[in-house]
Amino acid sequence: MKVSLIAVCYHSSQVLPGCVRSFRREAAAAGVVPEVVVVEHSEDDREAIALEASEPDTILRQPNRGYAAGLNTGAGVATGDVFFLANPDIEFLGGSVAALVDAATGGATVAGPQLLWDRVGEVFLPIPDDPSPRAELVRTLNRRWPTCRALERVVEQSWEVWSAKGPCRVPSLRGPLLALGRDTASRLGPMDEDYFLYYEETEWLWRARLAGAELVVAPQSRVVHRWGHSTRRNNESAAVEERSRIRFFDRNYPKPYRALLGRLAPKTEPPGLEFVEVAGPQEIPVTETDVWLASLVNSMQPSIGGLGTSMIPTAIEEIAGVDRWYAVAAMRVNSRWRLQGRWTWQTS
């Protein structure tokens, strides 16, 4: 079996080597033949030359028409039985390729890995959001009027994915890495290239789900993603994301839902629940807990987090930029979640 890694690059020569090395190492361990297809969007001769150091099988240079266009181009020339559609700023940990191939060929339509911030797996990245109109309405209500019960539901949803021991069915998947069979890719068709960045895979997966696709996270496939290496270069990334979000809503949500979401969306961050002010995450007391969540919004959607430790994961400090952060600790008691504490801090 051949597995094709299709990586779309934009000034990615510093991160691509680690991605390719780890992919080839894990492909060898899995007993599959690796193929690396790089789609170069930097429009920079020096960058293209630098990417050759990673020794991809194919480099395709084209004007930067967006992530979806890059993946579509790469999929058009890849020769593998399984496609890995990837950001270049990922690293495959032990057993990750084998587990992802097993999921993608074992009944799942599209599979994704357990995404981590760090190699030791101390911090999990946010679980996939359900893109359905009803789920978006629930998230909007929770952002406007946060409640303890809503936080408990967020904890439960995160716990289900982060603690899973086998393939975990999910309503959508995160875009840094998606795995699917070649025939499946042909059946689902290309991503919409009118999305320059953000929401291209959301809509693609949403339409697949409506057609009966089974989307799963393969938890034994553990992949590190240091997100944002290309979007940090783009000062307009927030505006691009907002345009893509509106486009997704306009194309996929009934007009009454769109109108309701517009009326309910908070214009500023609501006061919501009370959080104890601390100087930083290191000041949060030792707390008996099963799940930690940390987020930039007090509704805790989306959240990074950790499992099974009495102290908030130290790697969270690496993630925190100049922002206000919120953290929640929760303990599972008799199949229910009990919030053990809520804290907030401002990073400088």
N, C-alpha and C positions, 0 to 999 in steps of 0.2 A: 504494500500500500504506500502511496505517495501522499504527503501532506504539504500543501502550499501555504506558506506564510506570505500574506499580501500586506505590505506595510506602506502607508502613505506618509511621506516625509516632507516637512517644511522646516528647514534649518535644523535638521535632526542628526547631523553627523556625530554629535557628542553622545547621543543616547542609543543610536541604532546598533553600534557594535555589541553592546551588552545584550540587547534583544536577540540579535542573530546568533551570538555565541550560545546563549542559554537555550534557544530553540533547537539549534543543531545538536547540542549535547543531549537534550531531553528526547529529541526524535530518535537519536541513536539508542538511547535507553529503552525506548518504546518499540524498537525494531521496525520503524517506518522510514521511508526515504524522504528526506527533507528537500523542499524547494523554496527558495527565497526570491520573491518578486517585490522590488522596490519601485514605487511610483514617486518621482521627485518633483515637488511643487515649488521649490525655492526660487527657481529661475535665476540661478547663480552658478556659474561654471565652477568656481572653487568648491562650492558645496557639493556639487555632483561628483567632482574628483575625490573629495573626502569620503563620500559614501562608498566609493569603490573599495576602500580599505576593509569594509565589512564583508567583502567577497560575496555579494548577492549573485544569484544565478542570472537575474535579469534586472536591469535598471531602465525604467521608462521615464523619460523627461517630457513634461508637458506644462503648458501655462496653468497657473493655479486657479482652477475652476471649482475648488472646494473638495471636501473630504469624500462626499458621495461619488463625485466624478473620478477621483483617484481610485477608489475601491472598484468601481465599475470597470475602469481601464485595466487594473491589475487582474481582476477576475476573468477578463476577456482573453488573457494570454496564459494564465496559470494552467498547469497540466495535472495537478494533483487530484486524487480521489476525494480528499477533504480539503476545504478551504478554511484558513484562519484569517479573518479580516481584522487587521490590527493597527493600533497606534504604535509608533516606534519606541515609546518611552515605557515599555513593559519588560519584565524579566520573568522567565519561566522557572519556577522552583521544581524540586525533585518530584517526578511522577506526574507533572502537570500536563504534558503533551499526551501521555498515554490515557489519562483520565478524561481529557477533553475529547480525544478521538473516540474512546469508548462511548461517551455520552452522545456524540454527534452521529455515531453509526449504530447506536443501540436503541433507537426508538424516538429520540428527541428530533424535532425539526431543526431547531437551532439551539446550541448550548453555549453557555458562558462559564468562565472560571469563578472561583472565589477570589475577589480582588482585595489585595492587601496594600497597605502603605509601606510596610517594612518586611524584611526578609524573615524575621522570626515570627511573624504573624501576630504581633501584639495589637495592631490596629487594623480593623476591617474598614473597607471603604463602603459608602452608602449602598444599601440594597436597591434593586431596580424599582422605579416608580411604576405603578399601574397607570397607563395613559388613558384609561377609559374616562368618559365624561363624568360619570358618577364619582369615581375615585378622585378626580381633579376637584370636583365640588366639595368633597369631604376634606381634602387638604386645604382648600381655600377657607372653609369654615373653621378648621382647626387653627389656621394662621391668624384668623381674625379674632376668634374667641378660644384661646388655648385652655384646655382643662386637664386635670389629672387623668381622667378616664381616657382622653385622647392620647396622652403621653404613654399610658399603659398599652394602648393598641400599637403605637409606634415601636415600643420595646418588643412586643410579641412578634411583630412582623420582622424586625431585625433578627431576633433570636431564632426564628424559624429557618432563616437562610444561613446565618453565621454558624449555628450549631449543627446544621444538617450533616449526617454521616453518609448519605447517598444522594443520588440525583434529586434535586428539589424543584418542583414545578413552580414557575413564577409567571406573573402577568406580563413581564417584559424583561429586557436584559440591558446591562450597561454596555456602552459602545467601545471601550478600549480593546476588547477582544471578543469576537463572535466566531463560532465554529459550526460548519454545516457541510453536508456532502455536496459534491459537485452537481449531482442531479437535482438536489434540493435548491441549490443556487439558481440553476436554470429554470426550475419551476416557479420560484418566487420572483424572478426577474430582477432587473437593476434597481438600485436606490434612486430616488428622485434627485436629479442634479440641480434642481432649482433651489434646494437647500445648500447654501454655501458651507455652513458649519452649524452643528447642533440640530437635533430632531430628525436628521436624515434616517438614522437607524430606528428611532422611535416610531416614525410613520411606517417604515418598512416592516418592522416587527408587528406593529398594530394591525396592519392589513393582513399579515400572515396569520395572526391570531384569529382575526375575524373569519379567515378561511379554514380554521380548524387546526392551526399549527400548535405543537407542543413545545414550549420554551422552558428550558431547565438550566439551573445552576449546577455545575458539577463540583461539589465542595472539595473533592480530592485533587482537583486541579487548582493549585494555589499560584497566583500570578501577582507580582508586585507591579503597581502602577503609580509612578510619580507624576500625577496628572498636571496638565497645564503648561508643558514646556513650550508649545507653539503658540497657545493663546496668550501667554504672557508677552509675546512680541507684538500683539495686536491690541492697541489701546481701545479699539472699537468692539472688542469681543462681547462686552455686555450688550451693546446695541444690536450686534449680529444675533446673539442668542434671543433677544426679545423679538426681533423680526421673525426668526424661525419659529418661536413659540406661537406668535400670533398666526403665522401661516398654517401651522399644524392645527390650531383650534379652528380656524376658518374652513379648513378642508375636511375636518373630521368630526366636529361637534355640531349638533343641531343649533340653529339660531337661538332658541330660547335658553339653552345652556350657556352660550356665549354671552348673552345679555345678562344672565344671572351672575355669571362669574365676574363680569365687568363691574356690576354693582357691589358685589360682596368683597372684592379684592381690597385689602387694606392699603390705603395710600401711604401710610407710615407704619412702622412696627408698633403694634398695639402693646399696651402694658402687660396684659396677660397674667400669668402666674408669677408669684414672687420667687426670686432666686437670691441666695445668700451671696453677697459680694465678697470675693477673695482677691488676693494680690495676683494670683496665677494658679495654674493647675497643681503646682507643687504644694500649694497651701490647702488643698482639699483634704480633709481628714481621712484616715484609714476607715473604710466603710465595708461592712459585710454586704456583698452584692454578687449577683450573677451576671449582670450586664451593665456596662458603662455606655452612655451616649454622649457625644459632644457635637455641637452644631453652632452655626452662625445665627440661627433664629430660635426664638424661645418656644416655638411649636415643635422643635427638634426634627423638622422635616426639611431636608435630608440630614442624616446623622452619620458620622464616623463613630467607631466604638470598639469595645473590647469585651472579652468574656472571662469569667472565673478568676478575678483577682480582686484583692481588697483595696488596691490603690489604682487610681486612674492611670491608664497606660502612659508611660513617660514619653513615648514617641509622639503623643499628641502635641507636645511642645514644639516639635520640629515643624508641624503643619501650620501652627498658628502664626498668621501674619499680623499686620496692624489692624486688628478688628476686635469687636466684642464677641466673646464666646460664652456659650451656655453648656452646662454639663448636668447629667442626670444619672443617678445610680438606682438600680432596681433589683429586687430579690424576688424569686419565684417561690410563692408560698401556697400550697394546696391548689396548684394549677392556676393561680392568679398572681398578678404582678403587684408588688408593693414598692412604691417609690421610697427609697431610703434617704434621698437628699437631692437638692437642686442648688447649683452654684453658678456664678457668673464672674467673668473677669475681662478686663480690657488689656490687650497686648499693646506694647509700644514699639 
